[in-house]
């Protein structure tokens, strides 16, 4: 999957920088978006996106995008793990227990996709589909942290305390959406879109974005 995404990125980039001049409504162009990422009306986070598009045909475009967003997932589970510490240069192991109340993910999404313009008037709606990879910087919020026992050797730790709570630092996603682009001038357009995305590691979320195309 990673190899396919890299190949798509290379193809998309080469299209953007190698296209000759064509009609305005199918010429290569870019857009900058801001908006919200959400799972429901009570959970809203900021989202930003930069995108480049280039035509495959009059109505079909291939696009490449990257951006930034975050997502907070409420959780409620107990982790039994361990920590290492040195006492006078002697390594010791502590069996610990804590609860995870929520996890915050800072996300840099990289996507390639196809966009279909329904018409080529000044106001034209479109649909699109994307495949992408998320670079994730996760942070867990811990509560009720406590040290239960201390051991001289790792092998003395109880089996249930030899775990490490590993959070994802990357994921794959699929997104589908709809939008419209309204030409304000011959070179500048108002671009509004809504999309929903399914992720291999994160919860399903939606985005509402407003931007300018140029």
Residue pairs with C-beta under 8 A, 6 or more apart in sequence:
1 172
2 133
4 131
5 110
5 112
5 131
5 132
5 133
8 112
8 131
9 64
9 110
9 112
11 62
12 52
12 54
12 62
12 63
12 64
12 112
13 64
15 28
15 54
15 62
16 28
16 52
16 53
16 54
16 64
19 27
19 28
19 54
19 55
21 27
22 55
23 58
24 186
25 58
25 117
25 120
25 124
26 55
26 57
26 58
26 59
26 61
26 120
27 55
28 52
28 53
28 54
28 55
29 52
29 53
29 213
29 214
30 50
30 51
30 52
30 53
30 213
30 214
31 49
31 50
31 51
31 53
31 189
31 191
31 211
31 212
31 213
31 214
32 49
32 50
32 51
32 211
32 212
33 47
33 48
33 49
33 50
33 51
33 67
33 191
33 193
33 209
33 210
33 211
34 46
34 47
34 48
34 49
34 209
34 210
34 211
35 46
35 47
35 207
35 208
35 209
35 210
35 211
36 44
36 45
36 46
36 47
36 207
36 208
37 44
37 45
37 46
37 47
37 69
37 70
37 71
37 205
37 206
37 207
38 44
38 45
38 205
38 206
38 207
38 208
39 71
39 203
39 204
39 205
39 206
43 72
45 69
45 70
45 71
45 72
46 69
46 70
47 67
47 68
47 69
47 207
47 209
48 67
48 68
48 69
49 65
49 66
49 67
49 109
49 209
49 211
50 65
50 66
50 67
51 63
51 64
51 65
52 63
52 64
52 65
53 61
53 62
53 63
53 115
54 61
54 62
54 63
55 61
55 62
56 62
56 114
58 120
59 116
59 117
59 118
59 120
60 114
60 115
60 116
60 117
61 114
61 115
61 116
61 117
62 112
62 113
62 114
62 115
63 112
63 113
63 114
63 115
63 128
63 130
64 111
64 112
65 109
65 110
65 111
65 112
65 113
65 130
66 108
66 109
66 110
66 111
67 108
67 109
68 106
68 107
68 108
69 107
69 109
69 207
70 104
70 105
70 106
70 107
71 104
71 105
71 107
71 202
71 203
71 205
72 102
72 103
72 104
72 105
73 102
73 103
73 104
73 105
73 202
73 203
74 101
74 102
75 100
75 101
75 102
75 103
76 99
76 100
76 101
77 99
77 100
78 97
78 98
78 99
78 100
79 97
79 98
79 99
79 100
79 163
79 165
80 95
80 96
80 97
80 160
80 161
80 163
81 95
81 96
81 97
81 98
81 161
81 163
81 164
81 165
82 93
82 94
82 95
82 96
82 154
82 157
82 161
82 162
83 93
83 94
83 96
83 147
84 91
84 92
84 93
84 94
85 91
85 92
85 94
86 92
90 152
92 150
92 151
92 152
93 150
93 151
93 152
93 153
93 154
93 156
93 157
94 147
94 148
94 149
94 150
94 151
95 147
95 148
95 149
95 150
95 151
95 157
95 158
95 161
96 145
96 146
96 147
96 148
96 161
97 144
97 145
97 146
97 148
98 142
98 143
98 144
98 145
98 146
99 142
99 143
99 144
100 140
100 141
100 142
100 143
100 165
101 141
101 142
101 143
102 140
102 141
103 138
103 139
103 140
103 141
103 167
104 138
104 139
104 140
104 141
105 136
105 137
105 138
105 139
105 202
106 136
106 137
106 138
106 139
107 134
107 135
107 136
107 137
107 202
108 134
108 135
109 132
109 133
109 134
109 135
109 173
110 132
110 133
110 134
110 135
111 130
111 131
111 132
111 133
111 173
111 175
112 130
112 131
112 132
113 128
113 129
113 130
113 131
113 132
113 175
114 128
114 129
115 126
115 127
115 128
116 126
116 127
116 128
117 124
117 125
117 126
118 124
118 125
118 126
118 127
119 125
122 182
122 183
123 180
123 181
123 182
123 183
124 180
124 181
125 178
125 179
125 180
126 178
126 179
126 180
126 181
127 176
127 177
127 178
128 176
128 177
128 178
128 179
128 193
128 195
129 174
129 175
129 176
130 173
130 174
130 175
130 176
130 177
130 195
130 197
131 172
131 173
131 174
132 172
132 173
132 174
132 175
133 170
133 171
133 172
133 173
134 170
134 171
134 172
134 173
134 199
134 201
134 202
135 169
135 170
136 167
136 168
136 169
136 170
136 171
136 201
136 202
137 169
138 167
138 168
138 169
140 165
140 167
148 161
151 157
154 162
168 201
168 202
170 201
171 199
171 200
171 201
171 202
172 199
172 200
173 197
173 198
173 199
173 200
173 202
174 197
174 198
175 195
175 196
175 197
175 198
176 195
176 196
177 193
177 194
177 195
177 196
177 207
178 193
178 194
178 195
179 191
179 192
179 193
179 194
180 191
180 192
180 193
181 189
181 190
181 191
181 213
182 189
182 190
183 189
184 190
187 214
188 212
188 213
188 214
189 212
189 213
189 214
190 210
190 211
190 212
190 213
191 209
191 210
191 211
191 212
191 213
192 209
192 210
192 211
193 207
193 208
193 209
194 206
194 207
194 208
194 209
195 206
195 207
195 209
196 204
196 205
196 206
196 207
197 204
197 205
197 206
197 207
198 204
199 205
